[in-house]
Amino acid sequence: MPLPHQVWLPEIQLTLIRRATARMPRNNYVFRTAPKWTKPEIKQFLQKAYGVKVARVATINYPPRYSIVGRILRKRRAFKKVYVTVTDDALAAPARPDYDSEALSAMERA
């Protein structure tokens, strides 16, 4: 029996990173991924998997870091940091609600 729709399982792994500053706009997100993924692939993945409109994708490649501990050479993996600007408000973090004094007193009573 055929599937009712095509199943799409991507290989891409995006890790959401907490915002570095509070001044960062609400529609910007920072991800960490493998260096092999390109901007168009990341944009297409976010649009297909989450259904959001991506306005801009900016990336920074970080090379592997080496450190020597005693006689052991350790290598950290290379990674790519991805800055995504979303035009859709679906993923935008909601603004903090401004409560008036009546609403605050009602919440305190409850």
C-alpha positions in Angstrom: 0.0 0.0 0.0 1.6 3.3 -1.0 2.1 6.1 1.5 -0.5 9.0 1.3 2.4 11.5 1.0 6.1 11.5 0.5 8.2 11.3 3.7 11.1 13.7 3.7 13.9 12.9 6.3 16.8 15.4 6.0 20.4 14.7 7.1 20.9 18.2 8.2 21.3 18.9 12.0 20.7 22.4 13.2 21.2 23.2 16.9 19.5 26.4 18.1 21.8 28.6 20.1 20.7 31.0 22.8 20.8 34.7 21.8 24.0 36.4 22.7 22.5 39.8 23.4 19.0 41.1 24.3 19.5 43.7 21.5 19.2 41.0 18.8 15.9 41.4 16.9 13.2 39.0 17.7 13.1 37.5 14.2 16.8 36.5 14.1 17.9 33.1 15.2 21.4 31.6 15.6 22.1 27.9 14.8 25.1 25.7 14.8 25.6 23.1 12.1 28.2 21.1 10.2 30.4 23.1 7.8 29.3 21.1 4.7 25.8 22.7 4.6 25.3 25.7 2.3 23.1 28.7 2.7 20.5 27.6 0.1 20.3 24.1 1.7 19.7 25.6 5.2 17.1 28.0 3.8 15.3 25.2 2.0 15.4 23.0 5.1 13.8 25.6 7.3 11.2 26.4 4.8 10.2 22.8 4.2 10.5 21.5 7.7 9.0 24.4 9.6 7.0 26.2 7.0 8.5 29.7 7.7 9.7 32.3 5.2 13.4 32.9 5.5 14.5 36.4 4.4 18.3 36.0 4.9 20.9 33.4 5.9 24.4 34.5 6.9 27.1 32.0 7.9 30.5 32.0 9.6 32.8 29.0 9.3 34.9 28.1 12.4 38.0 25.9 11.8 38.8 23.0 14.0 40.7 23.9 17.2 43.6 22.0 18.5 44.9 21.8 22.0 47.8 19.8 23.6 47.2 18.3 27.0 50.4 16.6 28.1 51.3 14.4 25.2 47.8 14.2 23.8 46.7 16.3 20.8 43.0 17.0 21.0 40.9 18.3 18.1 37.6 20.0 18.4 35.3 19.7 15.4 34.9 22.5 12.9 31.4 24.0 12.8 29.4 26.6 11.0 27.4 29.3 12.8 24.2 30.3 10.9 22.3 33.5 11.4 18.8 33.3 10.1 16.4 36.2 9.6 12.7 35.1 9.5 10.1 37.2 7.8 7.2 35.1 9.1 6.0 35.8 12.6 5.4 32.1 13.3 8.8 31.6 14.9 9.2 35.2 16.2 9.3 35.2 20.0 6.2 36.9 21.4 6.6 40.2 23.0 6.1 40.5 26.7 2.6 41.6 27.4 2.0 44.9 29.1 -0.4 44.4 31.9 -2.3 47.3 33.4 -2.8 47.6 37.1 -6.3 46.0 37.0 -5.0 42.9 35.2 -2.1 42.6 37.7 -4.3 42.8 40.7 -6.7 40.2 39.2 -3.8 37.9 38.6 -2.6 38.3 42.2 -6.0 37.5 43.6 -6.2 34.3 41.6 
